[in-house]
């Protein structure tokens, strides 16, 4: 109940503050910066603004609360207390030209839609389903944990289930806390035997807390190894602050 009240209050504050300051002015401030500074624990990622999808009421709320860009402070103190800065994800549209030749040859779309999480939390239902899989209950009787070497991921699968869980290493002992740390996504394979038609949602850990989440269709899944390597290389570049002159907007 308190959470719902806080959300309603935040929306009202955002609407009022947006009318006062002007959504256009907030967009101008964001557009003037070459990169969005995103804090993730002790790390800061400078994501090129051209890749960030930055529209909508939720984004304006985050800007007004001072938690959209790590260089900004809140426009109004009440906004910072009402907004939930820790749970935000940032929508990205990454042009395929970022990934280099091999990845571009296999991933044919003009861009990869992804979400950057400063602090990634596995959906509770996924952990419950994964724990059932590890324990071999229900459709997971006789389940196997198999290394897929080209993906550098472990697959948890069973012939009776169309779902395949992905882990960053083999689980031991496989309790909820460990599984939360190892979780790397899940796949759906309609044939259940073999990977024909399989689609996947990947969670690529890129820092102590940060992750990039993205999905690949049946004709794109094979591009994952090259995309993973390219994404890790790009994120490494985002940890270097861009050299700019001048300042924009409010500063913390």
N, C-alpha and C positions, 0 to 999 in steps of 0.2 A: 504494500500500500504506500509506504513512504517513498519507495523507488518510483512508483507511478506519479505521485505528487511532484517529486523532484523533476521528472521528465516534463510534465505539464508546465511547471514553473520555468524550466529552462527554455522551452519553446516560446512561452510568452515573453520572456526576457529577450530572446533572440529576435523575435518579431519587433518588439519595441525598440531595441538597440539598433537593429538593422534599419528601421525607419529613420532613426535619429542620425546615424552615421552614414548610411547609404550603402546598400549592397554593391553598387557600382564602385564605390571607393575601396571597399574591401577587395574586390576583384582586381582593381588597379594596383593595389599594394602587392598582392600575390603575383601578378603578372610581371611586375618590375623586378622581381627577384629571379635570378637564374636557377635557383634550387630551393626546394623545400627542406628545411632542417628538421629532422625527426629524431627525437631523443628516445633511446632504448636502453634503459638502465644507465650505465656509465658510458655508453657509446652514442654517437650522433651520426646519422646518415643524411647526406646532402643529396637528395633525389632531384634530378633535373626537372624543373617545373613543366617542361614540355611533355613529360610522360605522365603527369599527375592529372587525374580527372577531379576537378576541384569545385564543381557546382553543387547546388542543392542546399536546403535548409540546414542539414546536419553539418555540412562543412562550414557554413557561416556561423553556426553555433560554436563550433570548435575554434574558429578564428576569434570570435568575441570572448571566448573563455580563456584565450591565451595558450591553448594546447594543440593548435594546428601546426604552428611553427615554433620550434624551441627558442627562437630569438625574440619572441613576442611575450608581452605580459597581457593580462586580461584587461579588456576595456572597462569592465565593471567587476568588482570583487564578487558580487552575487553570481555572476556567470560562472566563475571558476568553481564555486562551491556546488553549483547545480549540475554542471556538465561532468560526464564520466570520461575523463581524458584517457584513462588507462586502457579502456576496452576498444579504442577506435582502430579501424583498419583503413588503409589508404588505397583507393582504387587506382590502378596503373594501366596504361595502354602502351606497351613496349614495342616499338617498331622492330620487325624481324631483322632489319639491317644491323641491329646491335649485336646479333648473335654470331656473326661470321659465316664463312662459306659453308662448312659442313652442316651447321644447324639450319641455315637458310635452305639448303638443298633438301632437307628432310621435313622442315616445318614450312608449309607453303602459304600460310596466311600472312597478310601484310603486317599484322601485329598480334602480340600475345596479351590477352587480358589477364591481369593478375591482381593480387591484393597484398600489400605490404603490412605486416603486423608488427608493431614495435614490441609487443609482448604477446606471443601467441598462446592461446589456451585451446586445448582439444575439446571439441563439443562433448558434453557429458554422455550423450547417447552413443557416440562412437567408442568411448572408453568402455561403456557397459557391454556393447556388442563385441569389442575386441577381447575383453576379459572372458566372455562366454566362449569365444573362439579358442583362446589359449587353453582354457579348461576343457575343451572338447565336448561341450554340452550341445544338445539339440542337433541342428544340421551340421555342427562342427565335430561330430563324432568321427574319430580317425583323422583329425586334421593334421596337416604337415606344416612345418616351418622350413622353408626352402630359400637358399640364397639365389637371388638373380644377379649374377656377377656383373653383367653389363650396366645394370641400374645401380649397383652397389647398395642394394636394399634386400631385406629379407621379406619373403611373402608368407603370410599365414593364410592357408587355403584348405578347402575340403571339396570333394566331388559333389557333395549334397548342397552346397551353398554357391550362389552366383557371385558372392562378395569375396574379395581378396584384400586383406589388410597389408599395409606396407610399414616396415619397421627399419630403423637405421642400423640396427644390429640384432643378433639373436637374443631373445629375452631369457633372462635368468635372474630371479625365479619367475618373473612374469606377473608381479603384483601390480595393482592400479598405478602406484606412483612411478614404477619403472616404465610401464607401458605409456604413460603420459609423456615421459621424457623421450621414448623411442619412436613414438607415433610419427609416421611420414606420409600418411594419406590412405586412401582406399580406392579400389577399382571395382568395376562391375563388368562381369563377363556373361553375356546371355547364353552362351553355349554350355557353360559350366565345366566342360572338358575341353581344354585348350583355350587359347586366348583370342580366338576369332571374335571380332566385334567388341573387344574390350575397351572401355573408357576408364579414365583414371582422374582422380583429384589428388595432386601432389602437394605436400607441405615440405618445402625446402628450408631447413634451418640455416640461417646465414649469420648468426651471432649468438651471444650468450642467451638472449631472450627473443630476438627477432626472427621472423620467418617470412617467406614469400609463398603464397598459396595460389595455385593455378590448376586448370583442368585441361586435359587433352582428349580429343575425340579418337574414335577407332582408327582413323587414318593418320593420326598424329602421335600416337603413343610411342612409336619406335624412335621418335626424335628426342625422347626424354634425356638420354645420356649427353648428347651434344648441347641441348638446351640447359641442362643442369650446369655443365662446365662454364658455359657462356654467362649464365646468370650469376654464378659465384664470382666470376671475373668482374662483371659490371658492378656488383654490390661492393666489392673491394675498392673500386674507384669511388663509390659514394661515401666512403669513410673519410675522404680527403676534402676539406673545406674549399669551396671555390674562392678564388681571389676576386673580390669586387670592391668598388669604391662607393662611398655614400652609404646612407642608411634609409630604410623604408619603414614606415609605420611605427607602432609603439614597440619599445624594447623592454625586456625584462630587467 
